[in-house]
């Protein structure tokens, strides 16, 4: 469960900084780029939106089409 402190995936340790952090803040989920160290924008989602996102990722709902440039 997320808390009010920023959390980063344990799988992101060796990716060279290409990670996001998330936290529960005031009943919403906030997400930011970990490389920005708090200076960049923060995206805010409702708990329902966050759960829908997490449910759709393993189903490939957010995969880019193969014909988009690499």
N, CA, C, O and CB atoms as a CASP TS submission, in Angstrom:
PFRMAT TS
TARGET T0000
AUTHOR 0000-0000-0000
METHOD Language model
MODEL 1
PARENT N/A
ATOM      1  N   UNK     1       0.838  -1.195   0.000  1.00  0.00           N
ATOM      2  CA  UNK     1       0.000   0.000   0.000  1.00  0.00           C
ATOM      3  C   UNK     1       0.873   1.245   0.000  1.00  0.00           C
ATOM      4  O   UNK     1       1.868   1.317   0.720  1.00  0.00           O
ATOM      5  CB  UNK     1      -0.948   0.006   1.216  1.00  0.00           C
ATOM      6  N   UNK     2       0.501   2.204  -0.796  1.00  0.00           N
ATOM      7  CA  UNK     2       1.225   3.468  -0.818  1.00  0.00           C
ATOM      8  C   UNK     2       0.968   4.247   0.469  1.00  0.00           C
ATOM      9  O   UNK     2      -0.071   4.083   1.109  1.00  0.00           O
ATOM     10  CB  UNK     2       0.817   4.305  -2.045  1.00  0.00           C
ATOM     11  N   UNK     3       1.898   5.070   0.829  1.00  0.00           N
ATOM     12  CA  UNK     3       1.747   5.954   1.982  1.00  0.00           C
ATOM     13  C   UNK     3       2.032   7.382   1.537  1.00  0.00           C
ATOM     14  O   UNK     3       2.191   7.644   0.345  1.00  0.00           O
ATOM     15  CB  UNK     3       2.695   5.531   3.150  1.00  0.00           C
ATOM     16  N   UNK     4       2.096   8.300   2.491  1.00  0.00           N
ATOM     17  CA  UNK     4       2.339   9.684   2.118  1.00  0.00           C
ATOM     18  C   UNK     4       3.789   9.947   1.724  1.00  0.00           C
ATOM     19  O   UNK     4       4.120  11.057   1.308  1.00  0.00           O
ATOM     20  CB  UNK     4       1.953  10.586   3.252  1.00  0.00           C
ATOM     21  N   UNK     5       4.653   8.953   1.847  1.00  0.00           N
ATOM     22  CA  UNK     5       6.030   9.154   1.372  1.00  0.00           C
ATOM     23  C   UNK     5       6.167   8.593  -0.047  1.00  0.00           C
ATOM     24  O   UNK     5       5.476   7.644  -0.417  1.00  0.00           O
ATOM     25  CB  UNK     5       7.060   8.470   2.336  1.00  0.00           C
ATOM     26  N   UNK     6       7.053   9.182  -0.824  1.00  0.00           N
ATOM     27  CA  UNK     6       7.261   8.742  -2.200  1.00  0.00           C
ATOM     28  C   UNK     6       7.912   7.371  -2.202  1.00  0.00           C
ATOM     29  O   UNK     6       8.841   7.113  -1.436  1.00  0.00           O
ATOM     30  CB  UNK     6       8.126   9.754  -2.981  1.00  0.00           C
ATOM     31  N   UNK     7       7.415   6.485  -3.076  1.00  0.00           N
ATOM     32  CA  UNK     7       7.945   5.132  -3.199  1.00  0.00           C
ATOM     33  C   UNK     7       8.289   4.849  -4.650  1.00  0.00           C
ATOM     34  O   UNK     7       7.584   5.266  -5.569  1.00  0.00           O
ATOM     35  CB  UNK     7       6.937   4.095  -2.669  1.00  0.00           C
ATOM     36  N   UNK     8       9.387   4.130  -4.834  1.00  0.00           N
ATOM     37  CA  UNK     8       9.840   3.741  -6.166  1.00  0.00           C
ATOM     38  C   UNK     8       9.897   2.222  -6.213  1.00  0.00           C
ATOM     39  O   UNK     8      10.204   1.586  -5.204  1.00  0.00           O
ATOM     40  CB  UNK     8      11.235   4.372  -6.510  1.00  0.00           C
ATOM     41  N   UNK     9       9.611   1.639  -7.347  1.00  0.00           N
ATOM     42  CA  UNK     9       9.633   0.189  -7.489  1.00  0.00           C
ATOM     43  C   UNK     9      10.997  -0.377  -7.125  1.00  0.00           C
ATOM     44  O   UNK     9      12.028   0.202  -7.467  1.00  0.00           O
ATOM     45  CB  UNK     9       9.261  -0.210  -8.912  1.00  0.00           C
ATOM     46  N   UNK    10      11.001  -1.506  -6.434  1.00  0.00           N
ATOM     47  CA  UNK    10      12.264  -2.176  -6.115  1.00  0.00           C
ATOM     48  C   UNK    10      12.934  -2.712  -7.376  1.00  0.00           C
ATOM     49  O   UNK    10      14.126  -3.018  -7.354  1.00  0.00           O
ATOM     50  CB  UNK    10      12.027  -3.319  -5.118  1.00  0.00           C
ATOM     51  N   UNK    11      12.196  -2.829  -8.463  1.00  0.00           N
ATOM     52  CA  UNK    11      12.752  -3.310  -9.728  1.00  0.00           C
ATOM     53  C   UNK    11      13.442  -2.200 -10.516  1.00  0.00           C
ATOM     54  O   UNK    11      14.005  -2.471 -11.577  1.00  0.00           O
ATOM     55  CB  UNK    11      11.657  -3.929 -10.572  1.00  0.00           C
ATOM     56  N   UNK    12      13.415  -0.982 -10.038  1.00  0.00           N
ATOM     57  CA  UNK    12      13.951   0.142 -10.799  1.00  0.00           C
ATOM     58  C   UNK    12      15.360   0.543 -10.383  1.00  0.00           C
ATOM     59  O   UNK    12      15.856   1.574 -10.837  1.00  0.00           O
ATOM     60  CB  UNK    12      13.043   1.318 -10.660  1.00  0.00           C
ATOM     61  N   UNK    13      16.009  -0.227  -9.545  1.00  0.00           N
ATOM     62  CA  UNK    13      17.316   0.137  -9.020  1.00  0.00           C
ATOM     63  C   UNK    13      18.419   0.291 -10.039  1.00  0.00           C
ATOM     64  O   UNK    13      19.305   1.121  -9.835  1.00  0.00           O
ATOM     65  CB  UNK    13      17.725  -0.852  -8.054  1.00  0.00           C
ATOM     66  N   UNK    14      18.418  -0.459 -11.122  1.00  0.00           N
ATOM     67  CA  UNK    14      19.533  -0.429 -12.071  1.00  0.00           C
ATOM     68  C   UNK    14      19.136   0.103 -13.438  1.00  0.00           C
ATOM     69  O   UNK    14      19.778  -0.237 -14.432  1.00  0.00           O
ATOM     70  CB  UNK    14      20.112  -1.807 -12.224  1.00  0.00           C
ATOM     71  N   UNK    15      18.118   0.911 -13.517  1.00  0.00           N
ATOM     72  CA  UNK    15      17.646   1.384 -14.814  1.00  0.00           C
ATOM     73  C   UNK    15      18.268   2.702 -15.232  1.00  0.00           C
ATOM     74  O   UNK    15      17.901   3.238 -16.278  1.00  0.00           O
ATOM     75  CB  UNK    15      16.161   1.524 -14.791  1.00  0.00           C
ATOM     76  N   UNK    16      19.185   3.240 -14.465  1.00  0.00           N
ATOM     77  CA  UNK    16      19.802   4.495 -14.837  1.00  0.00           C
ATOM     78  C   UNK    16      18.923   5.697 -14.576  1.00  0.00           C
ATOM     79  O   UNK    16      19.123   6.745 -15.191  1.00  0.00           O
ATOM     80  CB  UNK    16      20.175   4.461 -16.265  1.00  0.00           C
ATOM     81  N   UNK    17      17.968   5.582 -13.693  1.00  0.00           N
ATOM     82  CA  UNK    17      17.150   6.727 -13.313  1.00  0.00           C
ATOM     83  C   UNK    17      15.847   6.875 -14.063  1.00  0.00           C
ATOM     84  O   UNK    17      15.114   7.829 -13.805  1.00  0.00           O
ATOM     85  CB  UNK    17      17.923   7.944 -13.491  1.00  0.00           C
ATOM     86  N   UNK    18      15.523   5.985 -14.973  1.00  0.00           N
ATOM     87  CA  UNK    18      14.273   6.083 -15.723  1.00  0.00           C
ATOM     88  C   UNK    18      13.104   5.498 -14.970  1.00  0.00           C
ATOM     89  O   UNK    18      12.523   4.500 -15.396  1.00  0.00           O
ATOM     90  CB  UNK    18      14.408   5.396 -17.049  1.00  0.00           C
ATOM     91  N   UNK    19      12.756   6.104 -13.861  1.00  0.00           N
ATOM     92  CA  UNK    19      11.724   5.539 -12.986  1.00  0.00           C
ATOM     93  C   UNK    19      10.695   6.590 -12.594  1.00  0.00           C
ATOM     94  O   UNK    19      10.903   7.792 -12.758  1.00  0.00           O
ATOM     95  CB  UNK    19      12.359   4.938 -11.731  1.00  0.00           C
ATOM     96  N   UNK    20       9.601   6.106 -12.081  1.00  0.00           N
ATOM     97  CA  UNK    20       8.604   6.987 -11.496  1.00  0.00           C
ATOM     98  C   UNK    20       8.449   6.636 -10.029  1.00  0.00           C
ATOM     99  O   UNK    20       8.754   5.520  -9.608  1.00  0.00           O
ATOM    100  CB  UNK    20       7.249   6.878 -12.239  1.00  0.00           C
ATOM    101  N   UNK    21       7.971   7.600  -9.257  1.00  0.00           N
ATOM    102  CA  UNK    21       7.667   7.400  -7.848  1.00  0.00           C
ATOM    103  C   UNK    21       6.192   7.683  -7.660  1.00  0.00           C
ATOM    104  O   UNK    21       5.605   8.473  -8.399  1.00  0.00           O
ATOM    105  CB  UNK    21       8.545   8.309  -6.928  1.00  0.00           C
ATOM    106  N   UNK    22       5.593   7.037  -6.668  1.00  0.00           N
ATOM    107  CA  UNK    22       4.171   7.240  -6.399  1.00  0.00           C
ATOM    108  C   UNK    22       3.947   7.333  -4.899  1.00  0.00           C
ATOM    109  O   UNK    22       4.726   6.810  -4.103  1.00  0.00           O
ATOM    110  CB  UNK    22       3.322   6.098  -7.006  1.00  0.00           C
ATOM    111  N   UNK    23       2.859   8.013  -4.530  1.00  0.00           N
ATOM    112  CA  UNK    23       2.465   8.097  -3.125  1.00  0.00           C
ATOM    113  C   UNK    23       0.978   8.360  -3.026  1.00  0.00           C
ATOM    114  O   UNK    23       0.355   8.871  -3.957  1.00  0.00           O
ATOM    115  CB  UNK    23       3.256   9.196  -2.392  1.00  0.00           C
ATOM    116  N   UNK    24       0.415   7.999  -1.868  1.00  0.00           N
ATOM    117  CA  UNK    24      -0.965   8.321  -1.531  1.00  0.00           C
ATOM    118  C   UNK    24      -0.940   9.650  -0.801  1.00  0.00           C
ATOM    119  O   UNK    24      -0.242   9.794   0.203  1.00  0.00           O
ATOM    120  CB  UNK    24      -1.638   7.193  -0.661  1.00  0.00           C
ATOM    121  N   UNK    25      -1.690  10.617  -1.289  1.00  0.00           N
ATOM    122  CA  UNK    25      -1.689  11.955  -0.690  1.00  0.00           C
ATOM    123  C   UNK    25      -3.116  12.488  -0.671  1.00  0.00           C
ATOM    124  O   UNK    25      -3.687  12.794  -1.718  1.00  0.00           O
ATOM    125  CB  UNK    25      -0.744  12.926  -1.472  1.00  0.00           C
ATOM    126  N   UNK    26      -3.678  12.594   0.505  1.00  0.00           N
ATOM    127  CA  UNK    26      -5.020  13.158   0.629  1.00  0.00           C
ATOM    128  C   UNK    26      -6.090  12.390  -0.117  1.00  0.00           C
ATOM    129  O   UNK    26      -7.039  12.997  -0.614  1.00  0.00           O
ATOM    130  CB  UNK    26      -5.014  14.554   0.150  1.00  0.00           C
ATOM    131  N   UNK    27      -5.972  11.083  -0.211  1.00  0.00           N
ATOM    132  CA  UNK    27      -6.971  10.274  -0.892  1.00  0.00           C
ATOM    133  C   UNK    27      -6.762  10.144  -2.390  1.00  0.00           C
ATOM    134  O   UNK    27      -7.554   9.486  -3.064  1.00  0.00           O
ATOM    135  CB  UNK    27      -8.305  10.840  -0.642  1.00  0.00           C
ATOM    136  N   UNK    28      -5.709  10.757  -2.927  1.00  0.00           N
ATOM    137  CA  UNK    28      -5.366  10.650  -4.342  1.00  0.00           C
ATOM    138  C   UNK    28      -4.000   9.989  -4.474  1.00  0.00           C
ATOM    139  O   UNK    28      -3.219   9.952  -3.523  1.00  0.00           O
ATOM    140  CB  UNK    28      -5.374  12.047  -5.028  1.00  0.00           C
ATOM    141  N   UNK    29      -3.725   9.473  -5.657  1.00  0.00           N
ATOM    142  CA  UNK    29      -2.419   8.908  -5.950  1.00  0.00           C
ATOM    143  C   UNK    29      -1.653   9.945  -6.765  1.00  0.00           C
ATOM    144  O   UNK    29      -2.148  10.442  -7.777  1.00  0.00           O
ATOM    145  CB  UNK    29      -2.537   7.536  -6.718  1.00  0.00           C
ATOM    146  N   UNK    30      -0.446  10.266  -6.318  1.00  0.00           N
ATOM    147  CA  UNK    30       0.412  11.200  -7.038  1.00  0.00           C
ATOM    148  C   UNK    30       1.585  10.431  -7.615  1.00  0.00           C
ATOM    149  O   UNK    30       2.131   9.535  -6.971  1.00  0.00           O
ATOM    150  CB  UNK    30       0.901  12.350  -6.113  1.00  0.00           C
ATOM    151  N   UNK    31       1.973  10.790  -8.846  1.00  0.00           N
ATOM    152  CA  UNK    31       3.057  10.117  -9.548  1.00  0.00           C
ATOM    153  C   UNK    31       3.983  11.190 -10.111  1.00  0.00           C
ATOM    154  O   UNK    31       3.528  12.206 -10.638  1.00  0.00           O
ATOM    155  CB  UNK    31       2.513   9.177 -10.684  1.00  0.00           C
ATOM    156  N   UNK    32       5.300  10.948  -9.989  1.00  0.00           N
ATOM    157  CA  UNK    32       6.285  11.896 -10.525  1.00  0.00           C
ATOM    158  C   UNK    32       7.490  11.148 -11.072  1.00  0.00           C
ATOM    159  O   UNK    32       7.693   9.968 -10.786  1.00  0.00           O
ATOM    160  CB  UNK    32       6.729  12.903  -9.439  1.00  0.00           C
ATOM    161  N   UNK    33       8.277  11.853 -11.859  1.00  0.00           N
ATOM    162  CA  UNK    33       9.520  11.333 -12.425  1.00  0.00           C
ATOM    163  C   UNK    33      10.588  11.374 -11.338  1.00  0.00           C
ATOM    164  O   UNK    33      10.838  12.432 -10.759  1.00  0.00           O
ATOM    165  CB  UNK    33       9.964  12.156 -13.688  1.00  0.00           C
ATOM    166  N   UNK    34      11.210  10.256 -11.056  1.00  0.00           N
ATOM    167  CA  UNK    34      12.204  10.222  -9.980  1.00  0.00           C
ATOM    168  C   UNK    34      13.459  11.011 -10.326  1.00  0.00           C
ATOM    169  O   UNK    34      14.155  11.476  -9.423  1.00  0.00           O
ATOM    170  CB  UNK    34      12.578   8.790  -9.664  1.00  0.00           C
ATOM    171  N   UNK    35      13.765  11.174 -11.615  1.00  0.00           N
ATOM    172  CA  UNK    35      14.953  11.928 -12.013  1.00  0.00           C
ATOM    173  C   UNK    35      14.833  13.410 -11.687  1.00  0.00           C
ATOM    174  O   UNK    35      15.847  14.078 -11.482  1.00  0.00           O
ATOM    175  CB  UNK    35      15.206  11.754 -13.493  1.00  0.00           C
ATOM    176  N   UNK    36      13.615  13.934 -11.634  1.00  0.00           N
ATOM    177  CA  UNK    36      13.412  15.367 -11.400  1.00  0.00           C
ATOM    178  C   UNK    36      13.632  15.754  -9.940  1.00  0.00           C
ATOM    179  O   UNK    36      13.714  16.941  -9.624  1.00  0.00           O
ATOM    180  CB  UNK    36      12.013  15.769 -11.826  1.00  0.00           C
ATOM    181  N   UNK    37      13.726  14.776  -9.056  1.00  0.00           N
ATOM    182  CA  UNK    37      13.989  15.014  -7.623  1.00  0.00           C
ATOM    183  C   UNK    37      13.045  16.043  -7.019  1.00  0.00           C
ATOM    184  O   UNK    37      13.463  16.912  -6.254  1.00  0.00           O
ATOM    185  CB  UNK    37      15.425  15.474  -7.424  1.00  0.00           C
ATOM    186  N   UNK    38      11.771  15.936  -7.368  1.00  0.00           N
ATOM    187  CA  UNK    38      10.763  16.808  -6.791  1.00  0.00           C
ATOM    188  C   UNK    38      10.565  18.123  -7.507  1.00  0.00           C
ATOM    189  O   UNK    38       9.688  18.898  -7.125  1.00  0.00           O
ATOM    190  CB  UNK    38      11.103  17.079  -5.405  1.00  0.00           C
ATOM    191  N   UNK    39      11.358  18.407  -8.542  1.00  0.00           N
ATOM    192  CA  UNK    39      11.254  19.687  -9.237  1.00  0.00           C
ATOM    193  C   UNK    39      10.307  19.631 -10.437  1.00  0.00           C
ATOM    194  O   UNK    39       9.935  20.676 -10.971  1.00  0.00           O
ATOM    195  CB  UNK    39      12.625  20.134  -9.692  1.00  0.00           C
ATOM    196  N   UNK    40       9.919  18.457 -10.861  1.00  0.00           N
ATOM    197  CA  UNK    40       9.077  18.319 -12.039  1.00  0.00           C
ATOM    198  C   UNK    40       7.604  18.272 -11.705  1.00  0.00           C
ATOM    199  O   UNK    40       7.221  18.414 -10.544  1.00  0.00           O
ATOM    200  CB  UNK    40       9.454  17.091 -12.794  1.00  0.00           C
ATOM    201  N   UNK    41       6.771  18.072 -12.719  1.00  0.00           N
ATOM    202  CA  UNK    41       5.327  18.006 -12.498  1.00  0.00           C
ATOM    203  C   UNK    41       4.922  16.730 -11.765  1.00  0.00           C
ATOM    204  O   UNK    41       5.642  15.731 -11.775  1.00  0.00           O
ATOM    205  CB  UNK    41       4.589  18.095 -13.827  1.00  0.00           C
ATOM    206  N   UNK    42       3.771  16.788 -11.142  1.00  0.00           N
ATOM    207  CA  UNK    42       3.188  15.643 -10.441  1.00  0.00           C
ATOM    208  C   UNK    42       1.832  15.364 -11.074  1.00  0.00           C
ATOM    209  O   UNK    42       0.998  16.262 -11.186  1.00  0.00           O
ATOM    210  CB  UNK    42       3.053  15.913  -8.891  1.00  0.00           C
ATOM    211  N   UNK    43       1.615  14.131 -11.484  1.00  0.00           N
ATOM    212  CA  UNK    43       0.323  13.707 -12.008  1.00  0.00           C
ATOM    213  C   UNK    43      -0.508  13.178 -10.854  1.00  0.00           C
ATOM    214  O   UNK    43       0.004  12.449 -10.004  1.00  0.00           O
ATOM    215  CB  UNK    43       0.485  12.628 -13.121  1.00  0.00           C
ATOM    216  N   UNK    44      -1.789  13.537 -10.812  1.00  0.00           N
ATOM    217  CA  UNK    44      -2.665  13.124  -9.722  1.00  0.00           C
ATOM    218  C   UNK    44      -3.817  12.295 -10.272  1.00  0.00           C
ATOM    219  O   UNK    44      -4.459  12.678 -11.250  1.00  0.00           O
ATOM    220  CB  UNK    44      -3.199  14.350  -8.951  1.00  0.00           C
ATOM    221  N   UNK    45      -4.074  11.155  -9.636  1.00  0.00           N
ATOM    222  CA  UNK    45      -5.120  10.234 -10.055  1.00  0.00           C
ATOM    223  C   UNK    45      -6.018   9.899  -8.871  1.00  0.00           C
ATOM    224  O   UNK    45      -5.568   9.901  -7.725  1.00  0.00           O
ATOM    225  CB  UNK    45      -4.511   8.951 -10.657  1.00  0.00           C
ATOM    226  N   UNK    46      -7.271   9.615  -9.142  1.00  0.00           N
ATOM    227  CA  UNK    46      -8.136   9.084  -8.100  1.00  0.00           C
ATOM    228  C   UNK    46      -7.720   7.638  -7.853  1.00  0.00           C
ATOM    229  O   UNK    46      -7.027   7.037  -8.674  1.00  0.00           O
ATOM    230  CB  UNK    46      -9.654   9.188  -8.498  1.00  0.00           C
ATOM    231  N   UNK    47      -8.143   7.089  -6.729  1.00  0.00           N
ATOM    232  CA  UNK    47      -7.836   5.693  -6.436  1.00  0.00           C
ATOM    233  C   UNK    47      -8.454   4.792  -7.503  1.00  0.00           C
ATOM    234  O   UNK    47      -7.848   3.800  -7.906  1.00  0.00           O
ATOM    235  CB  UNK    47      -8.348   5.301  -5.029  1.00  0.00           C
ATOM    236  N   UNK    48      -9.635   5.129  -7.950  1.00  0.00           N
ATOM    237  CA  UNK    48     -10.300   4.329  -8.999  1.00  0.00           C
ATOM    238  C   UNK    48      -9.495   4.355 -10.302  1.00  0.00           C
ATOM    239  O   UNK    48      -9.314   3.317 -10.939  1.00  0.00           O
ATOM    240  CB  UNK    48     -11.737   4.857  -9.256  1.00  0.00           C
ATOM    241  N   UNK    49      -9.017   5.525 -10.696  1.00  0.00           N
ATOM    242  CA  UNK    49      -8.201   5.632 -11.915  1.00  0.00           C
ATOM    243  C   UNK    49      -6.908   4.836 -11.771  1.00  0.00           C
ATOM    244  O   UNK    49      -6.498   4.151 -12.708  1.00  0.00           O
ATOM    245  CB  UNK    49      -7.880   7.110 -12.227  1.00  0.00           C
ATOM    246  N   UNK    50      -6.263   4.916 -10.616  1.00  0.00           N
ATOM    247  CA  UNK    50      -5.012   4.202 -10.369  1.00  0.00           C
ATOM    248  C   UNK    50      -5.222   2.692 -10.440  1.00  0.00           C
ATOM    249  O   UNK    50      -4.417   1.973 -11.031  1.00  0.00           O
ATOM    250  CB  UNK    50      -4.436   4.592  -9.002  1.00  0.00           C
ATOM    251  N   UNK    51      -6.303   2.222  -9.835  1.00  0.00           N
ATOM    252  CA  UNK    51      -6.593   0.778  -9.876  1.00  0.00           C
ATOM    253  C   UNK    51      -6.867   0.319 -11.307  1.00  0.00           C
ATOM    254  O   UNK    51      -6.455  -0.774 -11.695  1.00  0.00           O
ATOM    255  CB  UNK    51      -7.803   0.441  -8.974  1.00  0.00           C
ATOM    256  N   UNK    52      -7.554   1.142 -12.088  1.00  0.00           N
ATOM    257  CA  UNK    52      -7.817   0.797 -13.484  1.00  0.00           C
ATOM    258  C   UNK    52      -6.506   0.730 -14.272  1.00  0.00           C
ATOM    259  O   UNK    52      -6.320  -0.154 -15.108  1.00  0.00           O
ATOM    260  CB  UNK    52      -8.780   1.824 -14.124  1.00  0.00           C
ATOM    261  N   UNK    53      -5.611   1.664 -14.000  1.00  0.00           N
ATOM    262  CA  UNK    53      -4.304   1.658 -14.661  1.00  0.00           C
ATOM    263  C   UNK    53      -3.526   0.393 -14.301  1.00  0.00           C
ATOM    264  O   UNK    53      -3.026  -0.306 -15.183  1.00  0.00           O
ATOM    265  CB  UNK    53      -3.494   2.912 -14.270  1.00  0.00           C
ATOM    266  N   UNK    54      -3.426   0.104 -13.010  1.00  0.00           N
ATOM    267  CA  UNK    54      -2.678  -1.080 -12.575  1.00  0.00           C
ATOM    268  C   UNK    54      -3.285  -2.362 -13.135  1.00  0.00           C
ATOM    269  O   UNK    54      -2.556  -3.303 -13.450  1.00  0.00           O
ATOM    270  CB  UNK    54      -2.636  -1.150 -11.047  1.00  0.00           C
ATOM    271  N   UNK    55      -4.597  -2.410 -13.262  1.00  0.00           N
ATOM    272  CA  UNK    55      -5.245  -3.585 -13.835  1.00  0.00           C
ATOM    273  C   UNK    55      -5.020  -3.714 -15.328  1.00  0.00           C
ATOM    274  O   UNK    55      -4.979  -4.825 -15.855  1.00  0.00           O
ATOM    275  CB  UNK    55      -6.713  -3.544 -13.555  1.00  0.00           C
ATOM    276  N   UNK    56      -4.871  -2.584 -16.019  1.00  0.00           N
ATOM    277  CA  UNK    56      -4.694  -2.605 -17.466  1.00  0.00           C
ATOM    278  C   UNK    56      -3.280  -2.858 -17.932  1.00  0.00           C
ATOM    279  O   UNK    56      -3.081  -3.334 -19.050  1.00  0.00           O
ATOM    280  CB  UNK    56      -5.149  -1.336 -18.026  1.00  0.00           C
ATOM    281  N   UNK    57      -2.286  -2.552 -17.104  1.00  0.00           N
ATOM    282  CA  UNK    57      -0.884  -2.732 -17.520  1.00  0.00           C
ATOM    283  C   UNK    57      -0.577  -4.176 -17.904  1.00  0.00           C
ATOM    284  O   UNK    57      -0.061  -4.402 -18.999  1.00  0.00           O
ATOM    285  CB  UNK    57       0.056  -2.293 -16.401  1.00  0.00           C
ATOM    286  N   UNK    58      -0.870  -5.166 -17.060  1.00  0.00           N
ATOM    287  CA  UNK    58      -0.522  -6.533 -17.458  1.00  0.00           C
ATOM    288  C   UNK    58      -1.344  -7.059 -18.636  1.00  0.00           C
ATOM    289  O   UNK    58      -0.979  -8.061 -19.250  1.00  0.00           O
ATOM    290  CB  UNK    58      -0.697  -7.454 -16.286  1.00  0.00           C
ATOM    291  N   UNK    59      -2.433  -6.398 -18.946  1.00  0.00           N
ATOM    292  CA  UNK    59      -3.261  -6.803 -20.087  1.00  0.00           C
ATOM    293  C   UNK    59      -2.792  -6.175 -21.393  1.00  0.00           C
ATOM    294  O   UNK    59      -3.306  -6.502 -22.463  1.00  0.00           O
ATOM    295  CB  UNK    59      -4.711  -6.429 -19.836  1.00  0.00           C
ATOM    296  N   UNK    60      -1.813  -5.271 -21.307  1.00  0.00           N
ATOM    297  CA  UNK    60      -1.304  -4.606 -22.507  1.00  0.00           C
ATOM    298  C   UNK    60      -2.141  -3.428 -22.954  1.00  0.00           C
ATOM    299  O   UNK    60      -1.975  -2.950 -24.077  1.00  0.00           O
ATOM    300  CB  UNK    60      -1.213  -5.583 -23.620  1.00  0.00           C
ATOM    301  N   UNK    61      -3.036  -2.947 -22.108  1.00  0.00           N
ATOM    302  CA  UNK    61      -3.917  -1.846 -22.486  1.00  0.00           C
ATOM    303  C   UNK    61      -3.176  -0.563 -22.845  1.00  0.00           C
ATOM    304  O   UNK    61      -3.725   0.286 -23.546  1.00  0.00           O
ATOM    305  CB  UNK    61      -4.871  -1.566 -21.373  1.00  0.00           C
ATOM    306  N   UNK    62      -1.942  -0.408 -22.378  1.00  0.00           N
ATOM    307  CA  UNK    62      -1.211   0.843 -22.593  1.00  0.00           C
ATOM    308  C   UNK    62       0.026   0.642 -23.473  1.00  0.00           C
ATOM    309  O   UNK    62       0.854   1.546 -23.591  1.00  0.00           O
ATOM    310  CB  UNK    62      -0.797   1.441 -21.251  1.00  0.00           C
ATOM    311  N   UNK    63       0.155  -0.531 -24.087  1.00  0.00           N
ATOM    312  CA  UNK    63       1.270  -0.786 -24.984  1.00  0.00           C
ATOM    313  C   UNK    63       1.153   0.095 -26.224  1.00  0.00           C
ATOM    314  O   UNK    63       0.058   0.319 -26.739  1.00  0.00           O
ATOM    315  CB  UNK    63       1.321  -2.275 -25.378  1.00  0.00           C
ATOM    316  N   UNK    64       2.272   0.581 -26.686  1.00  0.00           N
ATOM    317  CA  UNK    64       2.291   1.375 -27.915  1.00  0.00           C
ATOM    318  C   UNK    64       2.123   0.461 -29.122  1.00  0.00           C
ATOM    319  O   UNK    64       2.557  -0.690 -29.088  1.00  0.00           O
ATOM    320  CB  UNK    64       3.606   2.185 -28.029  1.00  0.00           C
ATOM    321  N   UNK    65       1.500   0.955 -30.188  1.00  0.00           N
ATOM    322  CA  UNK    65       1.415   0.159 -31.420  1.00  0.00           C
ATOM    323  C   UNK    65       2.816  -0.145 -31.937  1.00  0.00           C
ATOM    324  O   UNK    65       3.728   0.667 -31.780  1.00  0.00           O
ATOM    325  CB  UNK    65       0.587   0.902 -32.506  1.00  0.00           C
ATOM    326  N   UNK    66       2.986  -1.294 -32.545  1.00  0.00           N
ATOM    327  CA  UNK    66       4.290  -1.721 -33.035  1.00  0.00           C
ATOM    328  C   UNK    66       4.837  -0.811 -34.129  1.00  0.00           C
ATOM    329  O   UNK    66       6.051  -0.732 -34.313  1.00  0.00           O
ATOM    330  CB  UNK    66       4.202  -3.130 -33.550  1.00  0.00           C
ATOM    331  N   UNK    67       3.961  -0.124 -34.855  1.00  0.00           N
ATOM    332  CA  UNK    67       4.413   0.710 -35.964  1.00  0.00           C
ATOM    333  C   UNK    67       4.915   2.094 -35.541  1.00  0.00           C
ATOM    334  O   UNK    67       5.327   2.883 -36.391  1.00  0.00           O
ATOM    335  CB  UNK    67       3.298   0.871 -36.945  1.00  0.00           C
ATOM    336  N   UNK    68       4.887   2.396 -34.248  1.00  0.00           N
ATOM    337  CA  UNK    68       5.439   3.669 -33.769  1.00  0.00           C
ATOM    338  C   UNK    68       6.931   3.523 -33.702  1.00  0.00           C
ATOM    339  O   UNK    68       7.437   2.517 -33.205  1.00  0.00           O
ATOM    340  CB  UNK    68       4.856   4.076 -32.381  1.00  0.00           C
ATOM    341  N   UNK    69       7.663   4.534 -34.206  1.00  0.00           N
ATOM    342  CA  UNK    69       9.119   4.495 -34.264  1.00  0.00           C
ATOM    343  C   UNK    69       9.777   4.150 -32.947  1.00  0.00           C
ATOM    344  O   UNK    69       9.271   4.487 -31.877  1.00  0.00           O
ATOM    345  CB  UNK    69       9.632   5.799 -34.732  1.00  0.00           C
ATOM    346  N   UNK    70      10.905   3.477 -33.036  1.00  0.00           N
ATOM    347  CA  UNK    70      11.641   3.028 -31.843  1.00  0.00           C
ATOM    348  C   UNK    70      12.416   4.138 -31.204  1.00  0.00           C
ATOM    349  O   UNK    70      13.086   3.921 -30.194  1.00  0.00           O
ATOM    350  CB  UNK    70      12.579   1.908 -32.191  1.00  0.00           C
TER
END
